[in-house]
Amino acid sequence: MVDLAGQYNSIQNQVNKAIKDVINSTSFINGPSVLSFQNNLEKYLNVRNVIPCANGTDALQISLMSLDLKPGDEVITVDFTFASTVEVISLLNLTPVLVDVDIDSFNINIDSLESAITKKTKVIIPVHLFGQAANMEKIILLAKKYNINVIEDAAQALGANFKFSNGKKQKVGTIGRIGTTSFFPSKNLGAYGDGGAIFTNDDELAKKIRGIVNHGMYKRYHHDIVGVNSRLDSIQAAILDVKLKFLDEYNNSRKIAASKYSELLIKNNNIKIPKVIGDEDSHVFHQYTISLNFKKRDELAKYFTSNNIPYGIYYPIPLHKQKAYQNDRFNDEDFKNTNKLCNSVISLPMHTELNDDQINFICNKIITFLK
């Protein structure tokens, strides 16, 4: 599904030097490479504050911790995503409110979102799934209307732009009050281990978050607030600083690969190819995810395995049906799109090193299977 070795080969001299420099400095925690990466990511995103942390899940949890929420406060997010988004809500004794997604974008359904808002709603967490920007213009309008915080989960979409109706473009993760991302190795900007970051243009909130990620300390051994231990280590920061220079190039390679997939598959009536909502900058194709009916999807997965073709099924079980998060508040009828997607989607190999021969081979196998 990813070719991290191939990507490393093209930048190994820069990466090796960056790692060696950190080892020689012995500044393994909060070293100069962390500050350098933080500053460069702020410039790339055009955001006032980037706070690196240990992973993307921590980024979400710390963001919620910074908002002084009370037990039972409601946080709305999507049913069709990875569990970390709802996991952190539950860990903080908040109430997760799950809503359905749009069938075409895989992102939060705006009508379902507004219907789920109550007086207890304090936060909306839209997830920019598979690299496609969610409809942040409508989400922000709802958030302002009801005085709700927005925390963007941009773990799969770093580098994507949302285009507003007035023509303005803004990087996802910088539009809500807080944005978060993950640097898990398979992400568009991936470390060689775990890592994450939090973004905000709110300087006061940023100061609070910086304390939370470091045991609640602003001065050593002075714990002003309750915090956690969640720091991006210097080696990972150094690697990410190298790779950040290539992020737009990496995202462009993914878009080109996605375009080639779509060109070869679009004429097959048995396949629903991913739909780009907005202009080409709105989708950075963390995944290239197609939809088939349930029976064909599972048969295709077996066929891929027999032909040594990697694939992913994200996500086979909706969150409202997961044992850890089942609740009588959730009505299966409210998640028609999510249920359908869980039974029909399959993701094809997608990474920066994909070539035409590989894409042609995969598509020819799919077309042959569906004849």
TORKE-779953 format. One record per residue (C-alpha): residue number from 1; residue in one letter; x, y, z. Coordinates in steps of 0.25 Angstrom, whole numbers, plus 2048, in hexadecimal, padded with zeros to 3 digits. Layout:
residues N
@nr NUM	rest a	px X	py Y	pz Z
...
end
This chain:
residues 371
@nr 1	rest m	px 800	py 800	pz 800
@nr 2	rest v	px 80C	py 809	pz 802
@nr 3	rest d	px 81A	py 809	pz 7FE
@nr 4	rest l	px 822	py 810	pz 809
@nr 5	rest a	px 82F	py 809	pz 805
@nr 6	rest g	px 82E	py 80F	pz 7F7
@nr 7	rest q	px 82B	py 81D	pz 7FC
@nr 8	rest y	px 837	py 81C	pz 806
@nr 9	rest n	px 840	py 818	pz 7FB
@nr 10	rest s	px 83E	py 825	pz 7F4
@nr 11	rest i	px 841	py 82E	pz 800
@nr 12	rest q	px 84A	py 825	pz 808
@nr 13	rest n	px 856	py 82E	pz 808
@nr 14	rest q	px 84E	py 839	pz 80E
@nr 15	rest v	px 847	py 830	pz 818
@nr 16	rest n	px 853	py 829	pz 81C
@nr 17	rest k	px 85A	py 837	pz 81F
@nr 18	rest a	px 84F	py 83C	pz 827
@nr 19	rest i	px 84E	py 830	pz 830
@nr 20	rest k	px 85D	py 830	pz 831
@nr 21	rest d	px 85D	py 83F	pz 835
@nr 22	rest v	px 853	py 83C	pz 840
@nr 23	rest i	px 85B	py 830	pz 846
@nr 24	rest n	px 868	py 839	pz 846
@nr 25	rest s	px 861	py 844	pz 84D
@nr 26	rest t	px 85A	py 83A	pz 857
@nr 27	rest s	px 84E	py 843	pz 858
@nr 28	rest f	px 844	py 838	pz 857
@nr 29	rest i	px 838	py 83F	pz 85D
@nr 30	rest n	px 834	py 84D	pz 85A
@nr 31	rest g	px 841	py 84F	pz 852
@nr 32	rest p	px 843	py 85A	pz 847
@nr 33	rest s	px 83E	py 851	pz 83C
@nr 34	rest v	px 830	py 851	pz 843
@nr 35	rest l	px 830	py 860	pz 843
@nr 36	rest s	px 835	py 861	pz 834
@nr 37	rest f	px 82A	py 857	pz 830
@nr 38	rest q	px 81F	py 85F	pz 838
@nr 39	rest n	px 823	py 86C	pz 831
@nr 40	rest n	px 824	py 866	pz 823
@nr 41	rest l	px 816	py 85F	pz 825
@nr 42	rest e	px 810	py 86D	pz 82A
@nr 43	rest k	px 815	py 873	pz 81D
@nr 44	rest y	px 810	py 868	pz 814
@nr 45	rest l	px 802	py 868	pz 81B
@nr 46	rest n	px 802	py 877	pz 81C
@nr 47	rest v	px 7FE	py 876	pz 82B
@nr 48	rest r	px 803	py 87D	pz 837
@nr 49	rest n	px 805	py 871	pz 840
@nr 50	rest v	px 809	py 863	pz 83E
@nr 51	rest i	px 80B	py 85A	pz 84A
@nr 52	rest p	px 812	py 84D	pz 848
@nr 53	rest c	px 80E	py 841	pz 850
@nr 54	rest a	px 810	py 832	pz 851
@nr 55	rest n	px 805	py 82D	pz 847
@nr 56	rest g	px 7F8	py 831	pz 841
@nr 57	rest t	px 7EF	py 82B	pz 84B
@nr 58	rest d	px 7F6	py 833	pz 856
@nr 59	rest a	px 7F4	py 83F	pz 84D
@nr 60	rest l	px 7E5	py 83D	pz 84E
@nr 61	rest q	px 7E5	py 83A	pz 85C
@nr 62	rest i	px 7ED	py 846	pz 860
@nr 63	rest s	px 7E5	py 84F	pz 857
@nr 64	rest l	px 7D8	py 84B	pz 85F
@nr 65	rest m	px 7DF	py 84C	pz 86C
@nr 66	rest s	px 7E3	py 85B	pz 869
@nr 67	rest l	px 7D4	py 85F	pz 867
@nr 68	rest d	px 7D0	py 85D	pz 876
@nr 69	rest l	px 7C5	py 854	pz 873
@nr 70	rest k	px 7BC	py 84D	pz 87E
@nr 71	rest p	px 7B8	py 83F	pz 87F
@nr 72	rest g	px 7AC	py 83C	pz 876
@nr 73	rest d	px 7AF	py 847	pz 86D
@nr 74	rest e	px 7AC	py 843	pz 85F
@nr 75	rest v	px 7B6	py 841	pz 853
@nr 76	rest i	px 7B1	py 83F	pz 845
@nr 77	rest t	px 7B9	py 837	pz 83C
@nr 78	rest v	px 7B7	py 82D	pz 830
@nr 79	rest d	px 7B3	py 81E	pz 831
@nr 80	rest f	px 7BC	py 81A	pz 825
@nr 81	rest t	px 7CB	py 81C	pz 82A
@nr 82	rest f	px 7D6	py 816	pz 832
@nr 83	rest a	px 7D3	py 814	pz 841
@nr 84	rest s	px 7DD	py 81E	pz 847
@nr 85	rest t	px 7D3	py 829	pz 844
@nr 86	rest v	px 7C8	py 824	pz 84D
@nr 87	rest e	px 7D2	py 81D	pz 856
@nr 88	rest v	px 7D7	py 82A	pz 85C
@nr 89	rest i	px 7C9	py 82F	pz 85E
@nr 90	rest s	px 7C6	py 823	pz 867
@nr 91	rest l	px 7D3	py 824	pz 86E
@nr 92	rest l	px 7D0	py 832	pz 873
@nr 93	rest n	px 7C2	py 82E	pz 878
@nr 94	rest l	px 7BB	py 836	pz 86D
@nr 95	rest t	px 7B0	py 832	pz 865
@nr 96	rest p	px 7B2	py 82D	pz 856
@nr 97	rest v	px 7A7	py 831	pz 84D
@nr 98	rest l	px 7A9	py 829	pz 840
@nr 99	rest v	px 7A3	py 82E	pz 832
@nr 100	rest d	px 7A3	py 828	pz 824
@nr 101	rest v	px 7AC	py 82C	pz 819
@nr 102	rest d	px 7A9	py 831	pz 80B
@nr 103	rest i	px 7A9	py 825	pz 801
@nr 104	rest d	px 7B2	py 82C	pz 7F7
@nr 105	rest s	px 7BC	py 833	pz 7FF
@nr 106	rest f	px 7BD	py 829	pz 80B
@nr 107	rest n	px 7BD	py 836	pz 814
@nr 108	rest i	px 7B3	py 83B	pz 81E
@nr 109	rest n	px 7A5	py 83D	pz 819
@nr 110	rest i	px 7A1	py 84B	pz 81C
@nr 111	rest d	px 792	py 848	pz 81D
@nr 112	rest s	px 795	py 83D	pz 827
@nr 113	rest l	px 79F	py 846	pz 82F
@nr 114	rest e	px 795	py 851	pz 831
@nr 115	rest s	px 78A	py 848	pz 835
@nr 116	rest a	px 793	py 842	pz 840
@nr 117	rest i	px 796	py 850	pz 846
@nr 118	rest t	px 790	py 852	pz 854
@nr 119	rest k	px 793	py 85B	pz 860
@nr 120	rest k	px 79D	py 852	pz 865
@nr 121	rest t	px 7A5	py 852	pz 858
@nr 122	rest k	px 7B3	py 858	pz 85A
@nr 123	rest v	px 7BC	py 853	pz 84F
@nr 124	rest i	px 7BB	py 84E	pz 841
@nr 125	rest i	px 7C6	py 845	pz 83C
@nr 126	rest p	px 7C5	py 844	pz 82C
@nr 127	rest v	px 7CF	py 83A	pz 827
@nr 128	rest h	px 7D5	py 83D	pz 819
@nr 129	rest l	px 7D4	py 82E	pz 815
@nr 130	rest f	px 7DD	py 828	pz 80B
@nr 131	rest g	px 7E3	py 835	pz 807
@nr 132	rest q	px 7D6	py 83C	pz 803
@nr 133	rest a	px 7D3	py 84A	pz 80A
@nr 134	rest a	px 7C6	py 84A	pz 811
@nr 135	rest n	px 7BD	py 856	pz 80F
@nr 136	rest m	px 7C3	py 85F	pz 819
@nr 137	rest e	px 7BB	py 86B	pz 814
@nr 138	rest k	px 7AE	py 865	pz 818
@nr 139	rest i	px 7B4	py 85F	pz 825
@nr 140	rest i	px 7BA	py 86C	pz 829
@nr 141	rest l	px 7AC	py 873	pz 827
@nr 142	rest l	px 7A5	py 869	pz 82F
@nr 143	rest a	px 7B0	py 86A	pz 83A
@nr 144	rest k	px 7AE	py 879	pz 83B
@nr 145	rest k	px 79F	py 878	pz 83B
@nr 146	rest y	px 79F	py 86F	pz 847
@nr 147	rest n	px 7AC	py 874	pz 84D
@nr 148	rest i	px 7B3	py 867	pz 84C
@nr 149	rest n	px 7C2	py 864	pz 84B
@nr 150	rest v	px 7C8	py 85D	pz 83F
@nr 151	rest i	px 7D3	py 853	pz 840
@nr 152	rest e	px 7D8	py 84F	pz 832
@nr 153	rest d	px 7DD	py 841	pz 831
@nr 154	rest a	px 7E7	py 843	pz 825
@nr 155	rest a	px 7EF	py 836	pz 827
@nr 156	rest q	px 7EC	py 831	pz 819
@nr 157	rest a	px 7EC	py 83E	pz 812
@nr 158	rest l	px 7F8	py 846	pz 815
@nr 159	rest g	px 7FB	py 850	pz 80A
@nr 160	rest a	px 7EC	py 850	pz 804
@nr 161	rest n	px 7E5	py 85D	pz 802
@nr 162	rest f	px 7D7	py 861	pz 804
@nr 163	rest k	px 7D2	py 86B	pz 7FB
@nr 164	rest f	px 7C7	py 875	pz 800
@nr 165	rest s	px 7BC	py 87A	pz 7F8
@nr 166	rest n	px 7C3	py 888	pz 7F7
@nr 167	rest g	px 7CF	py 881	pz 7F0
@nr 168	rest k	px 7D8	py 881	pz 7FD
@nr 169	rest k	px 7E0	py 874	pz 7FF
@nr 170	rest q	px 7E5	py 86F	pz 80D
@nr 171	rest k	px 7ED	py 863	pz 811
@nr 172	rest v	px 7E4	py 859	pz 818
@nr 173	rest g	px 7E7	py 858	pz 827
@nr 174	rest t	px 7E8	py 868	pz 828
@nr 175	rest i	px 7DA	py 86B	pz 826
@nr 176	rest g	px 7D3	py 867	pz 833
@nr 177	rest r	px 7D8	py 86C	pz 840
@nr 178	rest i	px 7E1	py 860	pz 841
@nr 179	rest g	px 7E7	py 856	pz 837
@nr 180	rest t	px 7EE	py 849	pz 839
@nr 181	rest t	px 7F6	py 840	pz 831
@nr 182	rest s	px 7FE	py 833	pz 832
@nr 183	rest f	px 80C	py 82F	pz 82D
@nr 184	rest f	px 80A	py 820	pz 82D
@nr 185	rest p	px 813	py 81B	pz 823
@nr 186	rest s	px 809	py 818	pz 818
@nr 187	rest k	px 803	py 826	pz 818
@nr 188	rest n	px 806	py 830	pz 80D
@nr 189	rest l	px 810	py 836	pz 816
@nr 190	rest g	px 815	py 82A	pz 81E
@nr 191	rest a	px 820	py 829	pz 829
@nr 192	rest y	px 828	py 81C	pz 82B
@nr 193	rest g	px 820	py 81A	pz 838
@nr 194	rest d	px 815	py 821	pz 83F
@nr 195	rest g	px 812	py 82F	pz 83F
@nr 196	rest g	px 807	py 83A	pz 83E
@nr 197	rest a	px 804	py 849	pz 83F
@nr 198	rest i	px 7FA	py 853	pz 843
@nr 199	rest f	px 7F7	py 860	pz 83C
@nr 200	rest t	px 7F0	py 86D	pz 840
@nr 201	rest n	px 7F0	py 87C	pz 83D
@nr 202	rest d	px 7EB	py 87E	pz 84B
@nr 203	rest d	px 7F8	py 882	pz 853
@nr 204	rest e	px 7F2	py 881	pz 861
@nr 205	rest l	px 7ED	py 873	pz 85E
@nr 206	rest a	px 7FA	py 86F	pz 858
@nr 207	rest k	px 801	py 873	pz 865
@nr 208	rest k	px 7F8	py 86A	pz 86C
@nr 209	rest i	px 7FA	py 85E	pz 863
@nr 210	rest r	px 809	py 860	pz 864
@nr 211	rest g	px 808	py 85E	pz 873
@nr 212	rest i	px 7FF	py 852	pz 871
@nr 213	rest v	px 808	py 84A	pz 868
@nr 214	rest n	px 814	py 84C	pz 872
@nr 215	rest h	px 80E	py 847	pz 880
@nr 216	rest g	px 807	py 855	pz 882
@nr 217	rest m	px 814	py 85C	pz 883
@nr 218	rest y	px 818	py 869	pz 87E
@nr 219	rest k	px 824	py 86A	pz 888
@nr 220	rest r	px 82B	py 85D	pz 88C
@nr 221	rest y	px 825	py 856	pz 898
@nr 222	rest h	px 81A	py 861	pz 898
@nr 223	rest h	px 80D	py 85A	pz 894
@nr 224	rest d	px 802	py 865	pz 891
@nr 225	rest i	px 7F8	py 85C	pz 88B
@nr 226	rest v	px 7F5	py 84D	pz 889
@nr 227	rest g	px 7FD	py 848	pz 87E
@nr 228	rest v	px 802	py 83B	pz 877
@nr 229	rest n	px 810	py 837	pz 871
@nr 230	rest s	px 80E	py 838	pz 862
@nr 231	rest r	px 81A	py 83E	pz 85B
@nr 232	rest l	px 81F	py 83C	pz 84D
@nr 233	rest d	px 82E	py 836	pz 84E
@nr 234	rest s	px 839	py 83D	pz 847
@nr 235	rest i	px 83C	py 832	pz 83D
@nr 236	rest q	px 82E	py 831	pz 838
@nr 237	rest a	px 82E	py 841	pz 837
@nr 238	rest a	px 83B	py 841	pz 82F
@nr 239	rest i	px 835	py 836	pz 826
@nr 240	rest l	px 828	py 83E	pz 824
@nr 241	rest d	px 82F	py 84B	pz 822
@nr 242	rest v	px 836	py 844	pz 816
@nr 243	rest k	px 829	py 83E	pz 810
@nr 244	rest l	px 821	py 84B	pz 812
@nr 245	rest k	px 829	py 851	pz 807
@nr 246	rest f	px 824	py 846	pz 7FE
@nr 247	rest l	px 815	py 846	pz 803
@nr 248	rest d	px 80F	py 84D	pz 7F7
@nr 249	rest e	px 817	py 845	pz 7ED
@nr 250	rest y	px 812	py 838	pz 7F5
@nr 251	rest n	px 804	py 83D	pz 7F5
@nr 252	rest n	px 805	py 840	pz 7E6
@nr 253	rest s	px 80A	py 832	pz 7E3
@nr 254	rest r	px 7FE	py 82C	pz 7EA
@nr 255	rest k	px 7F5	py 835	pz 7E2
@nr 256	rest i	px 7FB	py 831	pz 7D5
@nr 257	rest a	px 7FA	py 822	pz 7D9
@nr 258	rest a	px 7EB	py 824	pz 7DD
@nr 259	rest s	px 7E8	py 82B	pz 7D0
@nr 260	rest k	px 7EE	py 81F	pz 7C8
@nr 261	rest y	px 7E6	py 815	pz 7D1
@nr 262	rest s	px 7DA	py 81D	pz 7CE
@nr 263	rest e	px 7DC	py 81E	pz 7BF
@nr 264	rest l	px 7DE	py 80E	pz 7BE
@nr 265	rest l	px 7D2	py 80B	pz 7C7
@nr 266	rest i	px 7C7	py 816	pz 7C5
@nr 267	rest k	px 7C1	py 80F	pz 7B9
@nr 268	rest n	px 7BE	py 802	pz 7C1
@nr 269	rest n	px 7AF	py 803	pz 7C7
@nr 270	rest n	px 7B2	py 7FA	pz 7D2
@nr 271	rest i	px 7BC	py 803	pz 7D8
@nr 272	rest k	px 7BA	py 811	pz 7DF
@nr 273	rest i	px 7C7	py 818	pz 7DF
@nr 274	rest p	px 7CA	py 823	pz 7E9
@nr 275	rest k	px 7C4	py 830	pz 7E6
@nr 276	rest v	px 7CC	py 83D	pz 7E8
@nr 277	rest i	px 7C3	py 847	pz 7EF
@nr 278	rest g	px 7C8	py 855	pz 7EB
@nr 279	rest d	px 7D5	py 858	pz 7E3
@nr 280	rest e	px 7E1	py 84F	pz 7E2
@nr 281	rest d	px 7E8	py 855	pz 7EE
@nr 282	rest s	px 7DC	py 850	pz 7F7
@nr 283	rest h	px 7E1	py 841	pz 7F7
@nr 284	rest v	px 7EF	py 83C	pz 7F9
@nr 285	rest f	px 7EB	py 82D	pz 7F8
@nr 286	rest h	px 7F0	py 827	pz 805
@nr 287	rest q	px 7E8	py 81B	pz 800
@nr 288	rest y	px 7E2	py 818	pz 7F2
@nr 289	rest t	px 7D5	py 812	pz 7F6
@nr 290	rest i	px 7CB	py 80C	pz 7ED
@nr 291	rest s	px 7BD	py 806	pz 7F0
@nr 292	rest l	px 7B7	py 7F9	pz 7EB
@nr 293	rest n	px 7AB	py 7F1	pz 7F0
@nr 294	rest f	px 7AD	py 7E9	pz 7FD
@nr 295	rest k	px 7AF	py 7DB	pz 7F6
@nr 296	rest k	px 7B8	py 7E0	pz 7EB
@nr 297	rest r	px 7C1	py 7E8	pz 7F5
@nr 298	rest d	px 7C4	py 7DC	pz 7FD
@nr 299	rest e	px 7C6	py 7D3	pz 7F1
@nr 300	rest l	px 7CF	py 7DE	pz 7EB
@nr 301	rest a	px 7D7	py 7DE	pz 7F8
@nr 302	rest k	px 7DA	py 7CF	pz 7F7
@nr 303	rest y	px 7DD	py 7D1	pz 7E9
@nr 304	rest f	px 7E7	py 7DC	pz 7EC
@nr 305	rest t	px 7EE	py 7D2	pz 7F7
@nr 306	rest s	px 7EF	py 7C7	pz 7EC
@nr 307	rest n	px 7F6	py 7D1	pz 7E3
@nr 308	rest n	px 7FF	py 7D7	pz 7ED
@nr 309	rest i	px 7F8	py 7E5	pz 7EC
@nr 310	rest p	px 7F8	py 7EC	pz 7F9
@nr 311	rest y	px 7EB	py 7F3	pz 7FD
@nr 312	rest g	px 7E4	py 7F9	pz 809
@nr 313	rest i	px 7D6	py 7F9	pz 80F
@nr 314	rest y	px 7D4	py 806	pz 817
@nr 315	rest y	px 7CB	py 804	pz 81F
@nr 316	rest p	px 7C4	py 7F6	pz 81F
@nr 317	rest i	px 7BC	py 7F9	pz 82C
@nr 318	rest p	px 7B5	py 807	pz 82F
@nr 319	rest l	px 7B9	py 80D	pz 83C
@nr 320	rest h	px 7AA	py 80C	pz 841
@nr 321	rest k	px 7AB	py 7FD	pz 840
@nr 322	rest q	px 7B9	py 7FB	pz 847
@nr 323	rest k	px 7B8	py 7F4	pz 854
@nr 324	rest a	px 7BF	py 7FF	pz 85B
@nr 325	rest y	px 7B6	py 80A	pz 856
@nr 326	rest q	px 7A8	py 804	pz 855
@nr 327	rest n	px 79D	py 80C	pz 85B
@nr 328	rest d	px 78E	py 80C	pz 85B
@nr 329	rest r	px 78E	py 81B	pz 857
@nr 330	rest f	px 793	py 816	pz 849
@nr 331	rest n	px 788	py 812	pz 83F
@nr 332	rest d	px 78E	py 809	pz 833
@nr 333	rest e	px 784	py 810	pz 82A
@nr 334	rest d	px 78B	py 81D	pz 82C
@nr 335	rest f	px 798	py 817	pz 826
@nr 336	rest k	px 793	py 813	pz 818
@nr 337	rest n	px 79F	py 818	pz 810
@nr 338	rest t	px 7A9	py 814	pz 81A
@nr 339	rest n	px 7A3	py 806	pz 81B
@nr 340	rest k	px 7A4	py 805	pz 80C
@nr 341	rest l	px 7B2	py 80A	pz 80B
@nr 342	rest c	px 7B7	py 800	pz 815
@nr 343	rest n	px 7B2	py 7F5	pz 80C
@nr 344	rest s	px 7B6	py 7FA	pz 7FF
@nr 345	rest v	px 7C3	py 802	pz 7FF
@nr 346	rest i	px 7D1	py 7FD	pz 7FC
@nr 347	rest s	px 7DE	py 805	pz 7FB
@nr 348	rest l	px 7E8	py 803	pz 7F0
@nr 349	rest p	px 7F7	py 804	pz 7F2
@nr 350	rest m	px 7FA	py 813	pz 7F3
@nr 351	rest h	px 808	py 819	pz 7F6
@nr 352	rest t	px 812	py 823	pz 7F0
@nr 353	rest e	px 81A	py 818	pz 7E8
@nr 354	rest l	px 80F	py 812	pz 7E0
@nr 355	rest n	px 812	py 810	pz 7D2
@nr 356	rest d	px 809	py 80E	pz 7C5
@nr 357	rest d	px 80D	py 800	pz 7C4
@nr 358	rest q	px 808	py 7FD	pz 7D2
@nr 359	rest i	px 7FB	py 805	pz 7D0
@nr 360	rest n	px 7F8	py 7FE	pz 7C3
@nr 361	rest f	px 7FA	py 7F1	pz 7C9
@nr 362	rest i	px 7F1	py 7F3	pz 7D4
@nr 363	rest c	px 7E6	py 7F9	pz 7CC
@nr 364	rest n	px 7E7	py 7EE	pz 7C1
@nr 365	rest k	px 7E5	py 7E4	pz 7CC
@nr 366	rest i	px 7D9	py 7EB	pz 7D2
@nr 367	rest i	px 7D3	py 7ED	pz 7C4
@nr 368	rest t	px 7D5	py 7DE	pz 7C1
@nr 369	rest f	px 7CF	py 7DA	pz 7CE
@nr 370	rest l	px 7C3	py 7E2	pz 7CC
@nr 371	rest k	px 7C0	py 7DD	pz 7BE
end
